[in-house]
Amino acid sequence: MSDIHVPPRPSLVTKILRLRRGPWENIATILIGLGVVMLMQPYSATAYAYSFITILAGTILFAIVSHFPE
């Protein structure tokens, strides 16, 4: 018999939890910026209507992510 050890493949949850503060902060910042652009544009009323929700989601995500380890 062989004593070859094959480590288990990490699950999707493990891969997501392995991410650190940096990438998640970038995503949250981009989301906030997208919401601000949606708020200031004069072309689409739908984008304007969803801008507050987008900014709020980015802000909440940033507040949660700021507690992640570096």
N, C-alpha and C positions, 0 to 999 in steps of 0.2 A: 504494500500500500504506500501511496505517496502522502507526504505531509505538506501538501501545497495548501496554503491558506488564501482563500479568495474573499476579500472584504465585500460586505453587502453594498449594493448600490444605494446611494442616498435617495430618499423620497423627495417629492416636489416640495413638501412642507419643510424638510430639512434644508433644501437648497434655498428656499425663500428666507428662512430664519438665519441662514449663514451670511446673508448680506449684512453689511455694516451700515453705519450712519451715513457715510459719504454718498453712495448712490441713491439712497432713499431721500436724502436732503435735496439732491439735485432734482429728483422727480417732483418733490413737493414744491420747489421753487419754480420749476417750469409750469406746474399746474397753476400756481398763483399768478405768474406772468401771463399765462394764457387767459385767465379770468379777467385780468386788467385790460388786455387787448380786446377781449369780447365786450367789456364794459364801454370802451372808448370808441368803438367802431360805429359809423353811422349807417351801415348798409342793411343789417339783419336784425329785426326785432326779436327773433328767436334766440340769437346769440346773446343779445342784450339781456333777455329774460333769464337765461341760464348762467350769466356771468357771476351773479352773487353766489349761487350754489357752487360754482367752480372755485371761486376764491375761498369760500368757506371750507370746502373739502381740502384744498391745498394747505390752508392754515391749520386745520385739525391734523392732517397728516404730518405737517412739519412739527407740531407740538408733540405728537406721539413719537416721531422718529428722533427728536432731540434727546430722548431718553435711552436710545439704543447705544450699545458700546461702540467705540471707535475701532 
